[in-house]
Amino acid sequence: MRHTCRITLPMLLWLLHAGLCLPHPGGHRSHSPAAPSSETSPVMLAQAGRRPPGTGTARPAADGPAAVIAEACAPFVARGQIQTRSDDRYFFIESNGIPQHPLMIGITAWQQQVPLPQPYTGANAWQIPIHPVPAREPRTTKGAFLRGAIAVAVNGIPIFNPLNNRGEDAFLIGELDTFGGHCGRADDYHYHIAPVHLQETVGKTLPIAYALDGYPIYGYEEPDGSPVRKLDACNGHTGPDGRYHYHATKQYPYLNGGFHGEVVERDGQVDPQPRARPIRPALPPLRGATITDYTSDGRNQAELTYEIAGRAGTVAYWRGADGSITFRFNDPDGTRRTETHRPPPADRTGSPPDRGPPEDRPRKRPPQKQKRAGKRPTAEQPLGTPAARTQAGSRVPPATGAGTLTVTSQSVTASGQLATACTCDGEGVSPAIAWSRVPSGTRSLALSFWHVAPDQEKSYWIVTNIPPTATSLPQAVRLPTATSDGPRLGRNDRGQRAYDPPCSQGPGLKTYHVTVFALSDVPAFPTAGPTRTELLNTIGPITLATGTLDLTVERKTQR
């Protein structure tokens, strides 16, 4: 059910005034109006996905349960920074994930990511329960929910656990900028502490964020300006009005330290929640770097400046008409290089996956003893190519059909688990992989070891130029990075031409995949040591058949 909003005269005057000055992500105070955009064709680097003021925004009635959420979000709706809507259960916030304040400055522990727009729109929007339900047993975020967001700010920016995915306090180790945010592995900007600076816009009487259980997060004081009294283990309490809420604090946990309300945890994060869309592989940390400046024209290009031992380096990047992003790196040692990354074929439409409420989504099934042939996710399988998959450890071939390979592994147990020796808990050696049913006309083969995480797809091992006569790779195989003929290594998500052993941070079984491609030619890649994205984009037209082996990994008890 849709609603309309009742706006008072003072609020209307304030909204009109607030819309006059729109600061850019680089800190500029001038404003270039955003061109209308859609989910399918983002145009601007810093504004892709952003709606112009007053377009298609439906807000709840002022006397409804979502009235306070709508009021807190109203200034950012007026600026065209977010769009909101609601139904009987959820209040939805759409944004492009780029806040209108200076970004990245002050970070001293940098993962080499930069802010890129994200499609938090449509079915991929942030959703806040309008009727939060107190949990029978509140859950802590200390050592849990280390992936994905735990809250969303009223300016449409997600807020992650103050502890990073390694369990470290992101603020104390220097990973955050002066506004408490940084970019994740998908180049997605998010906060890790309470964004109390938003009180300059919304005031102290309204929430600055909402936890994903539906309860509001206020600043360092009560909404009436009085001091905050005793807080519970989740960093919240019930106010004089009888309503529960969280508070920002200057020490850990900084915002909600758990969930007073009911949430669903899946794969180490609150589910459902939007998914960021990476356009390039994640990079390793750049030791000793301090980010000193970030500028953007607010439209198509931006530049980040950093220093190492007093020497400056820059990363400039801009969006192409085809949705690609070109990065130009000027390293402090004088090295220069340029890279262009394009969205995977499945992502070029910009259509986000449908991630509805938990009860509306199919539950994940445990691994079965046998699986039939079927298509892999489009991001791994080039368009128009058939694929087959076999359960890890199974020697049963898939259903008969042209264009399928059978992939097996002696490094996988009968229950489908990868041997410890092939994970970070063991020697970290590459697994043995074998394949059969290679079609005639095959001139080379390629291999990809990959995993679909909640926030992105990860690549651990790329092997190309495998001779068509080969039928396997032994465990702990040693492969060159470049040869005139024979197998050679591509780059994993760490930028290394090597096997990167799985090392999941979350508890429980995780599913990984090994895909083998039969190719009608020896591919010519744009760079030496192709990444997974470069592999898939290059081999699409020459793929004759694929086969995928599913396997699982479970970490030993982590300290």
N, C-alpha and C positions, 0 to 999 in steps of 0.2 A: 504494500500500500504506500503510495506517495503522499507527501505532505507539502504544505506551503508554509512560509515563515512569516510571522507577524513581527515587523520591525518598528521600533519606536522612533520618534523624530530625532532625539539626541543620537541614537545609534546610527540613523541614516546619515546625519551630518558628519559623524565621525568616519563612517565608511567612505563618504565622498572625499573627505580630506585625506584619508589614508591612501587612497588610490593615486594620489598625485605624484608621489616620489617613490620610485622602485629601485632600491640598490641592487647592483649586479653582484654575482658571485665573487668578482675580483675586488669588490669594495668600492666601485665607482658609484656615484650618486646620480649620474644622468641615466635616462631611461629611453630605450628604443622599444616601442610597442611590439609585443610578440605577435607574429603572424598566426592566424588560426591553424591549428594542427590537428591531426587525427592519430589514432593508434596505428594505422597502417602506413603512414608516410611522415615520420618525424623529419623536420627540416633543420632545426637549429641545434647546435651542439649543446648550449647551456639551457635551452628552453624546449627541447623536444618533448612532446607530450603535454606541455603546459597549455591550459585553456586561457583565452583572453577573458577579462572581467565580464561577468554577467551572462555567460553562455551556458545554458542548459543546466543550471544548478538547482537542485531541489533540496530544500531544507525542511526539517521537521517543524511542526507547529510549536510555538513558544511555550505552550502549556504541556507539551509531550515530554516523555522521559529523555529524549535526546536534545532537549532545548539548550542545555549548558554546553554540550559538545558543539552544537551549531554556532552558539555565540562565541565560543573560544576560537573556532575556525574562521569566523566571519571576516576578520581583517585580511587573512591570506586568500580567501575567496575573492575579496574585493580587488586584491592586487593581481589576480589571475595566476597565483602561484599554485593553488590547489582547486579541485572541484569536489563537491560533496553531494551525497544523496543518502537516502535511507529507505529501509523497509520496516516491517514489524519487529525484526530481530536484530538487525545490524545497522550501524552508521558507517558509511563507506567514505574513505578519503582517497582521492586520486591525486597523484603528483608525478613529477619526473625525477624526483629524488635529488634535485639541486636547490639548496637553500639560497636565499638572497642575503648572504653575509660573506665576508672574506673566508676563504677555504684553505686548509692544509698548512697554513703558516705556523711555525713553531714546533712542528713534528721533528723529533730527534731519533725515532726508530721507524724507519720508512720501508715499506714493502714494495716500493716503486710503482704503486698504483696511483691513478689520477682520477678526478671526478668525471664520470660520464653519465648522461641521462639514462634513466631506467623506466621501463613501461609499466609503472604502477597505476594502470588504468583498467577500466572495464572489469572483467572477471579476475584481473590481477591486482585489484585495488586493495588497500588496507581496510580491514573491517574490525569494528569495535562493537562488542555485544552491548545492546541497549539495555538489556535486563541482566546484569551480571548475577551469577549465582554463587554464594559463598561455598567454598569447598569444605567437605567434611574434614579433610586434613590438608591445610595450606602447604604449598610446596616451595622449597627454597631454590634460589637460582645459584647458590654457591656450589660450584662443581657440577651443576646441571644446567640445561638450556644454554649450552655454550655455543650453539649455532643458531643463526637467524636472529630475528628481533624478539624482544620481550615487551616492547611498547612502541607507540608511534607518537611523534610530537604533533602539535596542532598545526604546524606548518608543513605536514606531510612527509617529514623525514623520519625514517625508522630509527629506533634506539635499540642497540644490542646490549647484551649482558656486559656489565663493567669489566668482567673477566673475559679475556680473549679466549680463542679456542684451545689455547695451551694452559688455561687456568690462571694466567697472569693478570694483574691489575693494569689494564691498558693505559690508564691515566698516569700511574706512578712510573711506568717504564718508558714514558715519552712517546707513545704511539699516537697521541691525540693533539689536534690543533688548539688554538686559543678559544674555540667555541665547543670543544669537547668532542670533535668528530674526526674521522679519517675515512679512507677508502678501503673496501675489502678486496678480495681476490677477483671479484667481477668488476672492479673499478666503480663500485657502488658506494656512494657517500652515506655515512650513517653516524649517529652519535653513540657514545658509550657511557656518558654521564647525563644527568638531567640538564636540559637546555634552558637554564634559568634566564638566559638573555631574552627569551621570548616574552618575559614579563614587561619588557619595555614596549611591547606591542599590545599584549592582551591585558596588561595590568596584573595586580596581585590577587584579585578576587576570582579569577578564572583559572582553570587548569592549564598547564603548559604542555601536558601530554596525557595519554591514556595507556595504561597497561593493556596487554592483549586479553586479559580476563575481563575488561570492561570498566575497571575502577579508575578514577581520575588520579593524576599526579599533580600536586600543587608545589609551590616554591618552598623557600626556607621558613615561611610564616603561614599561619592559618589564613583562610580567605578574609577574615575580619581584621587581620593585622596583628592578632595576638600571638604570643610565642607558641611554638609547637611543644606540646606536652609529650609524655612518654609514648614511644613508638614500639610496635611489636616486632617480631622477628622478620616480618616482610617489609619493614620500614613504613608502616601505615597504622592507622587507628580509626576509631569511629568518632566523628565530630559531634559538636553540640546538636546538630540537626538530625543525629541518628544515622548518618550515612558514612559508610567507610570510604577512606581515600588514603593515598600514599603521599609522601613528602620527599622533596629533594633534600639531601644532606651534603655537607662539605667533605665528609669522609665516607669510605665504603659503607654501605652499598650504593651511595649517591642518589638512587631512586628506588623503585620497588626491588627489594632484595628477595622477592619470591612472589608467589601468587596467592592472594587471599581468596580469589575466585577460582572457579573451575576452568581448567584448560586441558587440552589434549597434547601430550608430548609424543612426537614421532621423529625418529632419527635425530634425537638430541635437540629438537627445537619445537616451539609451539606450532601446532598445525590446526587449521590452515593458515598460511600467510603468503604474501606475494613472493615471486621468484625473480631475482635479478638476472639479467641477460649479459653474460660476458661476451666480449667480442675478440678477446685475445687470451693466450695462456697467462696464468699468474706468474709473476717474477719473484726471485728470491730477495731477501732484505738487502739493502745497500748499506753496508756497515759504515758508520761514521758520518752519515749524511744528516744535515739539518736543513729543513725547508725554510727558505727566507722570504719567498714571495710567490704569489699566484695571481695572475691577471687573466681576464677574459673580456672579449668584446660583447659578451652577452648574447652572441648569436652563433657563430660558426667556428671560432677558434679560441684557444687558450694556451697559456704557457706557465709552467712551474719552474721555479729557480731554487736550487739547493747548493750547499757548500760542503766540501770535504777538505779538512785541513786548510781552510782559508781559500780554496780554489773553487770557483763557481762552475756549476753545470746546469743545463736546462733540458726540459722536455717540452717541446711545442707540439701541439696536435690540432687537427682540424677535420671537419666532416666533409666528405665528398657527396656529390649529388646522388650516388648510388647507395648511400648509407654507410659507406666505408669510413674508417678513421685512419688517417695517416699520422704517424708519430715521427718526429725528428729529434734524435738524441744528440746533444752536444755534451760529451763527458768532460769532467775536469781535466783529464789527461790529454785533451785535444782530439780524442777519437770522435768521429761523427758517423752516424748511420741513420737510415730512414726505413721505416716499416709501414706497410699498409695492411690493415686487417679488415676483413669483410664479415658481416654476420653469416652464420651458417645458413644454408638454403632454407631450412625450416623456419628461421627467425626473420627472414627478410620481409615478411608480410607484417611483422610487428604484432601479430595476434598472440596474446599471452595464453597460457594453458588455463583451462577452466578449473579453478581450485575453489570449490564450494565449501559449505560448512561440513564438519567431519561426518555427520550422519548422511550427507548427500553424496559423499565420495566413496568409491569402492575401496574396501579394506585391502591392505597388502596381504598376499597369501604367502605362507611359508614355502620354501623350496619343495617342489614335488619330485618324486622319484624318476619321472620321465616327462619330457616336454615335447610337444609336436613342433614341426617346422612352423616358423612364423617370422614376421618382419621385426627387425630391431627398430629402436627409435630413429626417426629420420635424421637426427643430428649425426648419427654414426653411420648410417647406411645411405650412400648416395642415392639420389632420387632415381626411381625407375629400375632399381636392381633388386632381384629377389634375394632372400637370405634364409638361412636355416640356423637353428641353434640346438645344441644338445646339452643335457644336464651335465654338470661337472662330474667327472668320474665315470659317466655312463659310456658303455661301448655299443649302445643301441643306436643305429643310424637313424636320422630323421626320416620323415615321410618322403617317399619317392617324389622327385620333381626336378625339373631342369633348373640349373643355376644355383645349386646348393652345395655347400661343402660340409663335411663332418669334421668337427674339431674336438680333440680329446687331449688329456694331459695326465702323465704319470706323476705329476707333482700335486695332484688333487686326490683327496681321499674318496672312499666309496660314498661317504655322506655329503660330498661336494665341497669340502673345505680345502683351502690352499695350504700346502705344507708350511709349517712355521719357518723353515729355512728360507722361504721366498717372501717373508714379511720382515718388518723392522724389528720384530721380536727375535728373529734368528739371524742368519748370515746375510739376508737381504739379497740373495741371488735370484736371477731370473728363472721362471718355471720352465719345465719341459713342455713343449707344445707340438702336437702332431695333427696332421690334416690329411684328408683323402677325398676322393670324388672330384678331383681337379678337372675341369672341362677341357676339351681339346681347343686349341687356339690360344691357350694361356702362355704368355711370354714372360711374366714375372708375377710374384706374389708380394703382398704386404701384410703387416700385422699391427694391430692396435690393442693395447691393454688399457681399459678405461673404466670409469665409474661415474654414476649419476648421483651426485650429492644433492641435498635439498636446495642449495643455492646456486649450483653450477655443475657442469660436466667436467671431470678431471681426466687427465691423460698421464699415464705412468710409464709407457714403453711404446716406442714406435720402431718398427723394423721395415725397411724397404729393400727393393732390388733382390728379393729372394728368388733364386733360379726356379724355373717351372718344374724342374726335375726333383727338387727337394721335397721331402715329405714330413720333415720335423726339424725342430731346434732342440738340442739337449738342455737339461737344467744347467744353470750357471754358464751358459754359452758366452764366449768372449767374441764380440763383434767389433770390427773397425768402424770408425766414424765416416771414412770415405775410402772407397777402393774403385778400381776400374771396372771390376765385376764382382758379383757375390753380394751377400747381405750387408747392409750398412744401417747404422743407427740414426733415427731422427731425434728430435728434441722433446723431452717431457715437459710438464708444466713448470718445472723448476729451471727450464732453459738449458738443461744438461742433456748431452747425447749419451744416455745411459738408462738402465732400468731403475726406476724409483720404487722401492718396495712399499706396499700398502702399509699405512701407519695410522689407522683411524683413531680419532680422539674420543669418540663416543662409545658407550657400552653396547653390547649385543652384536649379532651377526650383521655384516654389511655385504652386499652383493656387488661383485665386480664382473667384468666381461672381457673376453679375449676374442677379437674379431679378426678373421683371416680373409683377405681379398684376393681373388684370382683376376688378373688384369690381362687385357689383350695387347698391351704394349708395355714398354719400360718407361714409366712416367718421368717427365722433366719437371722438377720442382722449382719454384721461384727462388728458394734459398737452399743452401747446403744444410742438411739436417732438418727436414721439414717438421713442423709442428702438426698436431692432430688436425687442426683446422686446415692447414695447407695440404695435408694428405687428402682429406675428404674432398676439398674443393677441386683438387687436381685429378683424382682418379674417377670421379663420377662418370664421365663419358666412356671410360675404358674398362669399367668393371663388368666382368662376365658372371661372377658368382661370389657369394660371401657365406661364411658360416660363423656362428658365435657360440662360444662356450661360456656358460654362466657358472660362477664359483663364489664361494663365500669366505669371509675372513672374520675371525673373532679375536680381538686382542687379549693378551694375557692380562691378569689383574694389574691395573695401573696404579702406581704410587701417587 
